[in-house]
């Protein structure tokens, strides 16, 4: 019995050493084969444009792991210049380096015996990518092999369960046809690919992207200074699900680099200062193929929460020139990027506009709280504009503290004059809520006013706007804050207020025994003011016509 066990143990030891020996031999032998083949694959697949370089290569047949240290994919500049001269150079050139490439649970026997790649995962550790897009390159090659044709020339089967890249450093350089350069840098970029299978069937499978079942790109944050150096753009928590065509963004922030006083010193002339934050952005139907073609198509988008604060100092001189050609539909037509957004919804956005009055040094502020709405058919693509010329926006907000405001805009796409229409309603508001605006900016205090309904409907373009306005209110009383002097130089506090309340204004609409007053305001746009200034001034003109008398008009002229 003891002799039997000795034989068994002896055989086992011999087999173990034999297996170890075979494994060692195959590891050394196959490492040499793999070392030559990897370089050959890259050279042949790129027509000698790229060279694969790396340091130590580790191969473990027992657990199917492969580790390649200090990997680099390097373009050959001499070959590239030759291709440029032959007009065969690709527009995009890539340079890659990484600390190591790790392959887990790979069926090594299948590769070395049948040239089949089947592994659980590929992991790229600390990769750096340098991508250069040269618009000057001209590739006249009539027939170009697809990527799966290049791979399958040497590999019969290529399947990876997961490809994972984390903390990618990306430098993207775009060279224009005029030789101008734009360089963008991203850090902490992540790519997570699942179900990667490279063959002709996967290439044409509409449920896959770049041969993968799922292809997700994530970015923790991106900070960018605007070209005018006035703002920082901060983008946080971005994830693009390429196969599902969904983009999620946690937050987008446009933040001034200066406080208000320093901002005014930088701009020197009147200009809006923006502070913007949009949160929980979701874009669906964001076509991955359109992105590759440098166009943007979004089926449905949403923004859930945010703030938009605008400030302007009226004490600064007006900038030279005019603002013709800068209405929303005109700017959309000028956009170089082909754009199509079918529907965009927003909710929970607080909007404010603050203005400094140079006469008294005070600021007035108007607020639109919990603003939201739906934008439809935002596009600058000629074929889509020909089918439907209407870009619409249905918006709602709480004006100041309690005013229920609704407004609908219709921008005529392709119209060079910036034609538009707007209608809206404001209901059930205490007029005294406007005092934070009227007191510092208009030197008028609203002592009482009950706004029952304000309804307007205007047509306009970049020159003017006109239409109808109905303003229903009661118990309107005001105080003129500016003190006046009599001929002897004595102060006459309250005289202007008394005249205004007794003679210059009508304190209700409809007045007792009279029909409702409906006016038809018209306002000629100041070419240096914005689209929203035109809308607001047309509304204000209608309100003054409803409220005032000829005496109010003469008082306005005296104030000017």
C-alpha positions as CSV (number, residue, x, y, z in Angstrom):
1,X,0.0,0.0,0.0
2,X,2.8,2.3,0.9
3,X,4.5,1.5,-2.4
4,X,1.3,2.5,-4.2
5,X,1.2,5.9,-2.5
6,X,4.8,6.5,-3.3
7,X,4.1,5.9,-7.0
8,X,1.1,8.2,-6.9
9,X,3.0,11.0,-5.2
10,X,6.0,10.5,-7.5
11,X,3.8,10.7,-10.6
12,X,2.0,13.8,-9.2
13,X,5.3,15.6,-8.6
14,X,6.6,14.7,-12.0
15,X,3.3,16.0,-13.6
16,X,3.5,19.2,-11.6
17,X,7.1,19.8,-12.6
18,X,6.3,18.8,-16.2
19,X,3.3,21.2,-16.2
20,X,5.3,23.9,-14.7
21,X,8.0,23.3,-17.2
22,X,5.6,23.3,-20.1
23,X,3.9,26.4,-18.8
24,X,7.2,28.1,-18.4
25,X,8.3,27.1,-21.9
26,X,5.0,28.2,-23.5
27,X,5.1,31.4,-21.5
28,X,8.5,32.3,-22.8
29,X,7.8,31.0,-26.3
30,X,4.4,32.6,-26.6
31,X,5.6,35.9,-25.1
32,X,8.1,36.0,-28.0
33,X,5.4,35.3,-30.5
34,X,3.0,37.8,-29.0
35,X,5.7,40.4,-28.8
36,X,6.3,40.2,-32.6
37,X,2.7,39.9,-33.5
38,X,1.4,42.9,-31.6
39,X,3.9,45.2,-33.3
40,X,3.1,43.7,-36.7
41,X,-0.7,44.0,-36.2
42,X,-0.3,47.8,-35.6
43,X,2.1,48.4,-38.4
44,X,0.1,46.5,-41.0
45,X,-3.3,47.8,-39.8
46,X,-2.1,51.4,-40.1
47,X,-0.1,51.0,-43.3
48,X,3.1,51.8,-41.2
49,X,1.6,55.1,-39.9
50,X,1.7,53.9,-36.3
51,X,4.3,52.1,-34.2
52,X,3.5,50.2,-31.0
53,X,6.1,50.5,-28.2
54,X,6.0,49.1,-24.7
55,X,8.3,47.9,-21.9
56,X,7.9,44.6,-20.0
57,X,5.3,42.1,-21.1
58,X,3.9,39.6,-18.5
59,X,1.9,36.5,-19.5
60,X,0.3,34.1,-17.0
61,X,-1.2,31.0,-18.7
62,X,-2.8,29.7,-15.4
63,X,-5.2,32.6,-14.9
64,X,-5.2,34.0,-18.4
65,X,-3.8,37.4,-17.5
66,X,-1.7,39.6,-19.7
67,X,0.1,42.8,-18.5
68,X,1.9,45.2,-20.8
69,X,3.8,48.0,-19.1
70,X,4.5,51.5,-20.5
71,X,2.5,51.2,-23.7
72,X,2.7,53.9,-26.4
73,X,1.0,54.2,-29.8
74,X,3.2,56.6,-31.8
75,X,2.5,58.1,-35.2
76,X,5.5,58.2,-37.6
77,X,5.9,61.8,-38.7
78,X,7.8,60.9,-41.8
79,X,5.1,58.5,-43.0
80,X,2.4,61.0,-42.2
81,X,4.1,63.7,-44.3
82,X,4.5,61.2,-47.2
83,X,0.7,60.5,-47.0
84,X,0.0,64.2,-46.9
85,X,2.0,64.7,-50.1
86,X,0.1,61.8,-51.7
87,X,-3.3,63.2,-50.4
88,X,-3.9,60.0,-48.4
89,X,-3.4,61.3,-44.9
90,X,-6.2,60.9,-42.4
91,X,-7.7,64.0,-40.9
92,X,-7.3,62.6,-37.4
93,X,-4.0,61.6,-35.9
94,X,-3.7,59.9,-32.5
95,X,-0.9,59.6,-30.0
96,X,-1.5,57.3,-26.9
97,X,0.5,56.4,-23.9
98,X,-0.5,54.6,-20.7
99,X,1.1,53.2,-17.6
100,X,0.0,49.7,-18.4
101,X,-2.6,47.6,-20.2
102,X,-4.1,44.7,-18.2
103,X,-6.1,41.8,-19.8
104,X,-8.0,39.5,-17.4
105,X,-9.2,35.9,-17.9
106,X,-8.2,35.7,-21.5
107,X,-8.4,32.3,-23.1
108,X,-4.7,32.3,-24.2
109,X,-4.9,28.8,-25.7
110,X,-7.6,29.9,-28.1
111,X,-5.5,32.9,-29.2
112,X,-2.2,31.0,-29.9
113,X,-3.9,28.0,-31.5
114,X,-6.8,29.6,-33.4
115,X,-6.0,33.3,-33.3
116,X,-9.2,34.1,-31.3
117,X,-9.3,36.8,-28.7
118,X,-11.8,36.1,-25.9
119,X,-11.2,37.9,-22.6
120,X,-13.2,39.0,-19.6
121,X,-11.8,42.6,-19.5
122,X,-9.3,45.1,-20.8
123,X,-8.2,47.8,-18.4
124,X,-6.1,50.8,-19.5
125,X,-4.3,52.4,-16.5
126,X,-3.6,56.1,-16.5
127,X,-4.0,56.7,-20.3
128,X,-3.1,59.9,-22.0
129,X,-4.6,60.7,-25.4
130,X,-3.4,63.3,-27.8
131,X,-5.8,63.7,-30.8
132,X,-5.1,66.1,-33.6
133,X,-7.8,66.9,-36.2
134,X,-6.3,68.6,-39.3
135,X,-8.9,70.1,-41.6
136,X,-6.2,70.8,-44.2
137,X,-5.7,67.1,-44.9
138,X,-7.2,65.7,-48.1
139,X,-7.7,62.0,-48.3
140,X,-8.4,60.9,-51.8
141,X,-8.4,57.2,-51.0
142,X,-11.4,55.7,-52.8
143,X,-11.6,52.5,-50.8
144,X,-10.9,52.4,-47.1
145,X,-11.0,49.3,-45.0
146,X,-13.3,49.2,-42.1
147,X,-11.8,48.7,-38.6
148,X,-13.3,45.2,-38.4
149,X,-11.7,44.3,-41.7
150,X,-8.3,45.4,-40.4
151,X,-8.7,43.4,-37.1
152,X,-10.2,40.3,-38.7
153,X,-7.4,40.0,-41.2
154,X,-5.3,38.6,-38.3
155,X,-7.8,37.7,-35.6
156,X,-10.6,35.3,-36.5
157,X,-12.7,36.2,-33.5
158,X,-12.5,39.3,-31.2
159,X,-14.7,39.5,-28.1
160,X,-14.1,41.4,-24.8
161,X,-16.6,41.5,-21.9
162,X,-15.5,44.9,-20.7
163,X,-13.1,47.6,-21.6
164,X,-12.4,50.1,-18.9
165,X,-10.5,53.4,-19.0
166,X,-10.4,55.8,-16.0
167,X,-8.8,59.2,-15.3
168,X,-8.0,59.7,-19.0
169,X,-6.1,62.9,-19.9
170,X,-7.2,64.1,-23.3
171,X,-5.7,66.8,-25.4
172,X,-7.6,67.6,-28.5
173,X,-6.1,69.9,-31.1
174,X,-8.2,71.1,-34.1
175,X,-6.3,72.8,-36.9
176,X,-8.5,74.8,-39.3
177,X,-8.1,75.1,-43.0
178,X,-6.6,78.5,-42.3
179,X,-4.0,76.8,-40.0
180,X,-5.5,78.3,-36.9
181,X,-5.4,76.0,-33.8
182,X,-7.9,75.4,-31.1
183,X,-6.7,73.2,-28.2
184,X,-9.0,71.6,-25.6
185,X,-7.9,69.7,-22.6
186,X,-9.9,67.3,-20.4
187,X,-8.9,65.4,-17.3
188,X,-10.7,62.7,-15.3
189,X,-12.4,61.4,-18.4
190,X,-13.8,57.8,-18.1
191,X,-14.8,55.3,-20.8
192,X,-16.7,52.1,-19.9
193,X,-17.4,49.7,-22.8
194,X,-19.3,46.4,-22.4
195,X,-20.0,43.6,-24.9
196,X,-17.2,44.6,-27.4
197,X,-17.3,42.3,-30.4
198,X,-15.4,43.3,-33.6
199,X,-16.8,41.7,-36.8
200,X,-18.9,42.7,-39.8
201,X,-22.2,41.9,-38.0
202,X,-21.4,44.1,-35.1
203,X,-20.3,46.9,-37.4
204,X,-23.8,47.0,-39.0
205,X,-25.7,46.3,-35.8
206,X,-27.9,49.4,-35.0
207,X,-28.1,48.5,-31.3
208,X,-24.3,48.8,-31.0
209,X,-21.9,51.8,-31.0
210,X,-18.3,51.2,-32.2
211,X,-18.9,47.4,-32.0
212,X,-20.1,47.6,-28.3
213,X,-23.4,46.8,-26.6
214,X,-22.9,49.7,-24.2
215,X,-20.5,52.6,-24.6
216,X,-20.5,55.1,-21.8
217,X,-18.3,58.2,-21.6
218,X,-18.1,60.1,-18.3
219,X,-16.4,63.4,-17.2
220,X,-16.3,64.4,-13.5
221,X,-15.7,68.1,-14.3
222,X,-14.5,70.5,-17.0
223,X,-13.4,74.1,-16.4
224,X,-13.1,76.5,-19.3
225,X,-12.4,80.3,-19.5
226,X,-14.4,82.0,-22.1
227,X,-12.4,83.7,-25.0
228,X,-13.3,87.2,-23.7
229,X,-11.8,86.2,-20.3
230,X,-14.9,87.5,-18.5
231,X,-16.3,84.2,-17.4
232,X,-15.6,80.7,-16.1
233,X,-17.6,77.9,-17.5
234,X,-17.9,74.9,-15.1
235,X,-19.4,71.6,-16.2
236,X,-19.8,68.8,-13.6
237,X,-20.8,65.1,-13.7
238,X,-21.3,64.5,-17.4
239,X,-22.2,61.0,-18.7
240,X,-23.0,60.1,-22.3
241,X,-24.6,56.7,-22.9
242,X,-23.7,56.4,-26.6
243,X,-25.7,53.3,-27.4
244,X,-28.9,54.8,-25.8
245,X,-28.1,58.3,-27.1
246,X,-28.6,59.9,-23.7
247,X,-26.6,62.7,-22.2
248,X,-26.8,63.5,-18.5
249,X,-25.2,66.6,-17.0
250,X,-25.3,67.3,-13.2
251,X,-24.6,71.0,-13.5
252,X,-23.5,73.8,-15.9
253,X,-22.4,77.1,-14.4
254,X,-21.4,80.3,-16.2
255,X,-19.7,82.4,-13.5
256,X,-18.2,85.9,-13.9
257,X,-14.5,86.1,-13.0
258,X,-15.0,89.6,-11.5
259,X,-17.4,91.3,-9.1
260,X,-19.8,93.9,-10.5
261,X,-17.4,96.9,-10.0
262,X,-14.5,95.1,-11.6
263,X,-16.6,93.7,-14.4
264,X,-17.7,97.2,-15.3
265,X,-14.1,98.3,-15.5
266,X,-13.3,95.4,-17.8
267,X,-16.2,96.0,-20.3
268,X,-16.0,99.9,-20.2
269,X,-19.4,100.1,-22.0
270,X,-22.9,98.8,-21.2
271,X,-23.1,95.1,-21.3
272,X,-25.1,92.5,-19.5
273,X,-23.3,90.5,-16.8
274,X,-24.6,86.9,-16.6
275,X,-24.5,84.5,-13.7
276,X,-26.1,81.2,-14.8
277,X,-26.6,77.7,-13.3
278,X,-28.6,74.9,-14.9
279,X,-28.9,71.6,-13.0
280,X,-30.0,68.0,-13.8
281,X,-29.8,68.3,-17.6
282,X,-31.0,65.3,-19.5
283,X,-30.8,65.1,-23.3
284,X,-32.4,62.1,-25.1
285,X,-32.0,61.1,-28.7
286,X,-28.6,62.9,-28.9
287,X,-27.5,61.2,-32.1
288,X,-23.9,59.8,-31.8
289,X,-23.5,59.8,-35.5
290,X,-24.6,63.5,-35.8
291,X,-21.9,64.3,-33.2
292,X,-19.3,62.6,-35.3
293,X,-20.5,64.7,-38.2
294,X,-20.3,67.9,-36.1
295,X,-24.0,68.5,-35.9
296,X,-26.4,68.4,-33.0
297,X,-29.8,66.7,-33.0
298,X,-31.7,66.3,-29.7
299,X,-35.2,64.7,-29.6
300,X,-36.1,65.6,-26.0
301,X,-34.2,67.7,-23.5
302,X,-35.0,68.8,-19.9
303,X,-33.5,71.1,-17.3
304,X,-34.7,70.6,-13.7
305,X,-33.6,73.6,-11.5
306,X,-31.3,76.5,-11.9
307,X,-30.7,80.3,-11.7
308,X,-30.2,83.1,-14.2
309,X,-29.2,86.4,-12.9
310,X,-28.5,89.4,-15.2
311,X,-27.0,92.7,-14.1
312,X,-26.4,95.9,-16.1
313,X,-24.9,99.3,-15.2
314,X,-26.8,102.1,-17.0
315,X,-24.2,104.5,-15.9
316,X,-21.7,103.3,-18.5
317,X,-21.7,104.6,-22.0
318,X,-23.5,102.7,-24.6
319,X,-21.4,100.5,-26.9
320,X,-20.9,101.7,-30.5
321,X,-23.1,100.2,-33.2
322,X,-26.5,98.6,-32.9
323,X,-28.0,95.2,-32.0
324,X,-29.8,94.6,-35.2
325,X,-29.6,91.0,-36.2
326,X,-29.4,89.7,-32.7
327,X,-33.0,88.5,-32.0
328,X,-33.3,84.8,-31.0
329,X,-34.3,83.5,-34.5
330,X,-31.6,85.7,-36.2
331,X,-28.9,84.3,-33.9
332,X,-30.1,80.8,-34.5
333,X,-29.8,81.3,-38.3
334,X,-26.2,82.5,-37.8
335,X,-25.1,79.5,-35.8
336,X,-22.5,77.6,-37.7
337,X,-23.3,74.3,-36.0
338,X,-26.3,72.5,-37.7
339,X,-28.8,72.3,-34.8
340,X,-32.1,70.5,-34.3
341,X,-33.9,70.3,-30.9
342,X,-37.4,68.9,-31.2
343,X,-38.5,69.6,-27.6
344,X,-36.7,71.3,-24.6
345,X,-38.5,71.5,-21.2
346,X,-37.3,73.5,-18.2
347,X,-38.6,73.8,-14.7
348,X,-37.7,75.4,-11.4
349,X,-35.4,78.1,-12.7
350,X,-35.3,81.4,-10.8
351,X,-34.6,84.4,-13.1
352,X,-33.7,88.0,-12.1
353,X,-32.7,91.2,-13.8
354,X,-30.9,93.9,-11.8
355,X,-30.2,97.4,-13.2
356,X,-28.1,100.2,-11.7
357,X,-29.6,103.7,-11.9
358,X,-26.8,106.2,-12.3
359,X,-29.0,109.1,-11.2
360,X,-29.4,107.9,-7.6
361,X,-26.8,105.0,-7.4
362,X,-29.5,102.5,-6.5
363,X,-30.4,99.2,-8.2
364,X,-33.8,97.9,-9.2
365,X,-34.5,94.2,-9.4
366,X,-37.3,92.2,-11.1
367,X,-37.7,88.5,-10.4
368,X,-39.3,85.6,-12.2
369,X,-39.5,82.7,-9.7
370,X,-39.9,79.0,-10.4
371,X,-39.8,79.7,-14.1
372,X,-40.3,77.0,-16.7
373,X,-41.8,76.0,-19.9
374,X,-41.4,74.2,-23.2
375,X,-39.5,75.1,-26.3
376,X,-40.3,73.4,-29.6
377,X,-38.6,73.1,-33.0
378,X,-35.3,74.9,-32.4
379,X,-33.4,74.5,-35.6
380,X,-31.3,76.2,-38.2
381,X,-31.4,73.4,-40.8
382,X,-32.9,74.8,-44.1
383,X,-34.9,71.7,-45.0
384,X,-36.6,71.6,-41.6
385,X,-37.2,75.4,-41.7
386,X,-38.9,75.0,-45.1
387,X,-41.3,72.5,-43.6
388,X,-42.0,74.5,-40.4
389,X,-41.0,78.1,-39.8
390,X,-42.2,78.3,-36.2
391,X,-40.0,78.0,-33.2
392,X,-42.3,78.3,-30.2
393,X,-41.8,78.8,-26.4
394,X,-44.6,78.4,-23.8
395,X,-43.3,79.8,-20.5
396,X,-44.7,80.4,-17.0
397,X,-43.3,82.0,-13.8
398,X,-44.2,83.7,-10.6
399,X,-43.6,87.4,-11.1
400,X,-42.0,89.0,-8.0
401,X,-43.9,87.3,-5.1
402,X,-47.3,86.4,-6.3
403,X,-48.0,87.3,-9.9
404,X,-49.0,84.3,-12.1
405,X,-47.4,85.0,-15.4
406,X,-47.7,83.1,-18.7
407,X,-46.2,84.0,-22.0
408,X,-46.1,82.3,-25.5
409,X,-43.5,83.3,-28.1
410,X,-43.5,82.4,-31.8
411,X,-40.2,83.1,-33.6
412,X,-40.4,83.0,-37.4
413,X,-37.4,81.0,-38.6
414,X,-35.5,82.2,-41.6
415,X,-37.0,85.7,-41.4
416,X,-34.2,88.2,-41.8
417,X,-36.1,90.9,-39.9
418,X,-36.4,88.8,-36.8
419,X,-40.3,88.6,-37.0
420,X,-42.0,87.2,-33.9
421,X,-45.3,87.2,-32.0
422,X,-45.8,87.1,-28.3
423,X,-48.9,86.8,-26.1
424,X,-49.3,86.6,-22.3
425,X,-51.3,87.0,-19.2
426,X,-50.6,88.2,-15.6
427,X,-53.2,87.5,-13.0
428,X,-53.9,88.4,-9.3
429,X,-51.0,90.4,-8.1
430,X,-50.5,93.1,-5.5
431,X,-49.0,96.1,-7.4
432,X,-46.8,97.1,-4.5
433,X,-44.6,94.1,-5.3
434,X,-43.2,96.2,-8.2
435,X,-41.7,98.8,-5.8
436,X,-38.2,97.2,-5.8
437,X,-38.2,98.1,-9.5
438,X,-40.2,101.3,-9.7
439,X,-38.7,103.1,-6.7
440,X,-34.9,102.9,-7.6
441,X,-35.4,103.1,-11.4
442,X,-38.5,105.2,-11.9
443,X,-38.5,107.2,-8.7
444,X,-42.2,106.2,-8.3
445,X,-43.7,104.3,-5.3
446,X,-46.8,102.3,-5.7
447,X,-48.8,102.9,-2.5
448,X,-51.6,100.6,-3.6
449,X,-52.8,98.7,-6.6
450,X,-54.7,95.5,-7.2
451,X,-53.8,94.0,-10.5
452,X,-56.6,91.7,-11.6
453,X,-55.5,90.9,-15.1
454,X,-53.0,92.0,-17.7
455,X,-53.4,90.4,-21.1
456,X,-51.3,91.3,-24.2
457,X,-50.8,90.2,-27.8
458,X,-48.1,91.7,-30.0
459,X,-46.5,91.3,-33.4
460,X,-43.0,92.6,-34.0
461,X,-39.6,92.4,-35.6
462,X,-36.2,93.9,-34.9
463,X,-37.5,97.4,-35.6
464,X,-40.7,97.7,-33.6
465,X,-43.6,95.9,-31.9
466,X,-47.4,96.6,-31.7
467,X,-50.6,95.0,-30.7
468,X,-53.4,95.0,-28.1
469,X,-53.2,95.2,-24.3
470,X,-55.9,94.9,-21.7
471,X,-55.0,95.9,-18.1
472,X,-57.7,95.4,-15.4
473,X,-56.8,96.9,-12.0
474,X,-58.3,98.9,-9.1
475,X,-57.3,101.2,-6.2
476,X,-54.1,102.6,-7.9
477,X,-52.3,105.2,-5.9
478,X,-48.7,106.3,-6.4
479,X,-46.1,108.6,-4.8
480,X,-43.6,110.6,-6.8
481,X,-40.3,110.3,-4.9
482,X,-38.5,113.1,-6.6
483,X,-38.9,116.4,-4.7
484,X,-40.0,119.5,-6.7
485,X,-39.4,123.2,-5.9
486,X,-41.8,126.2,-6.3
487,X,-40.8,129.4,-8.0
488,X,-39.3,130.6,-4.7
489,X,-37.0,127.6,-4.4
490,X,-39.0,125.9,-1.6
491,X,-39.4,122.1,-1.5
492,X,-42.9,120.9,-2.5
493,X,-43.0,117.4,-1.2
494,X,-46.0,115.4,-2.4
495,X,-47.4,117.9,-4.8
496,X,-46.5,115.8,-7.9
497,X,-47.9,112.7,-6.1
498,X,-51.1,114.6,-5.4
499,X,-51.5,115.8,-9.0
500,X,-50.7,112.3,-10.3
501,X,-53.3,110.6,-8.2
502,X,-56.0,113.2,-8.7
503,X,-55.5,114.2,-12.3
504,X,-52.7,112.3,-14.1
505,X,-53.8,108.7,-13.5
506,X,-57.0,106.7,-13.6
507,X,-57.1,104.6,-10.5
508,X,-59.1,101.7,-11.9
509,X,-60.1,99.9,-15.1
510,X,-62.9,99.7,-16.0
511,X,-63.9,103.1,-14.5
512,X,-67.4,103.3,-13.0
513,X,-70.0,103.4,-15.7
514,X,-67.4,103.0,-18.5
515,X,-66.4,100.1,-20.8
516,X,-63.1,98.3,-20.3
517,X,-60.2,100.3,-21.8
518,X,-58.3,98.2,-24.3
519,X,-55.3,100.0,-25.9
520,X,-53.2,99.4,-29.0
521,X,-49.6,100.2,-28.0
522,X,-46.8,100.6,-30.5
523,X,-43.1,101.0,-29.6
524,X,-40.2,101.8,-31.8
525,X,-37.2,99.8,-30.7
526,X,-34.0,101.4,-29.5
527,X,-31.5,99.6,-31.8
528,X,-29.0,99.4,-28.9
529,X,-31.4,97.5,-26.7
530,X,-32.3,93.8,-26.6
531,X,-35.2,91.8,-27.7
532,X,-36.7,91.5,-24.2
533,X,-36.3,95.3,-23.8
534,X,-38.6,95.7,-26.8
535,X,-41.2,93.4,-25.4
536,X,-41.1,95.0,-22.0
537,X,-41.2,98.6,-23.4
538,X,-44.2,97.7,-25.5
539,X,-46.0,96.3,-22.5
540,X,-45.1,99.3,-20.4
541,X,-46.3,101.7,-23.2
542,X,-49.7,99.9,-23.1
543,X,-49.9,100.1,-19.3
544,X,-49.2,103.8,-19.4
545,X,-51.8,104.4,-22.1
546,X,-54.4,102.5,-19.9
547,X,-53.5,104.2,-16.6
548,X,-52.6,107.7,-17.7
549,X,-54.1,110.9,-19.0
550,X,-52.5,113.6,-21.1
551,X,-51.2,115.1,-17.8
552,X,-49.2,111.9,-17.1
553,X,-47.7,112.1,-20.6
554,X,-46.6,115.8,-20.0
555,X,-45.1,114.8,-16.7
556,X,-43.1,112.1,-18.4
557,X,-41.8,114.6,-20.9
558,X,-40.8,116.9,-18.0
559,X,-38.9,114.1,-16.3
560,X,-36.9,113.5,-19.5
